Amino acid sequence: GEREFVALAVATENGGSPCGSCRQTLREFGADIVVLIADVTGECRETTIAELLPGSFSAMDLDSE
């Protein structure tokens, strides 16, 4: 499967953003992934995984010894 992402689009009836579990999974692919969130009226906002999941755990938190 894909391992590099530039952006991800999420469209829901009310413009809801990805859940915490999805945010963490996406974070494992990079903090700078752009997330476009849209609702059924066409309203759209742009954010990043880092903004949606501040202080997230990443591979950099693992002890490399």
C-alpha positions in Angstrom: 0.0 0.0 0.0 0.9 3.7 -0.1 3.3 4.9 2.4 3.7 8.6 1.4 0.8 11.0 1.4 0.6 14.6 0.4 -3.0 15.2 1.4 -6.2 13.5 2.5 -9.8 14.6 2.0 -12.5 13.8 4.4 -16.2 14.6 3.6 -19.0 14.1 6.0 -22.5 15.4 6.3 -21.5 17.9 9.0 -17.8 18.4 8.2 -16.5 16.2 11.1 -12.8 15.5 11.3 -11.0 12.1 11.6 -11.3 10.4 15.0 -8.4 10.1 17.3 -7.5 6.6 16.2 -7.5 7.7 12.6 -5.4 10.7 13.4 -2.8 8.7 15.2 -2.6 6.2 12.2 -2.2 9.1 9.8 0.4 10.7 12.0 2.6 7.6 11.7 2.9 8.5 8.0 3.9 12.1 8.8 2.9 15.2 10.7 2.8 17.5 7.7 0.0 15.6 5.8 -2.6 18.1 4.7 -6.2 17.2 5.7 -9.1 18.8 3.8 -12.4 18.5 5.7 -15.6 19.2 3.8 -19.4 19.0 4.5 -22.3 18.5 2.2 -22.8 22.2 1.6 -19.3 22.5 0.1 -17.7 24.2 3.0 -14.1 23.1 3.2 -11.3 23.8 5.6 -7.6 22.8 5.4 -5.5 21.7 8.4 -2.6 19.2 9.0 -2.3 16.1 11.1 0.1 18.0 13.4 -2.7 20.6 14.1 -5.3 17.9 14.6 -3.1 15.8 16.9 -0.7 18.1 18.8 1.8 16.4 21.1 1.4 13.1 19.3 3.5 10.0 19.7 5.8 9.1 16.8 8.7 6.8 16.0 11.0 9.6 17.2 9.7 9.0 20.7 11.2 5.4 20.7 14.5 4.8 22.4 17.0 4.1 19.6 19.5 2.2 21.9 
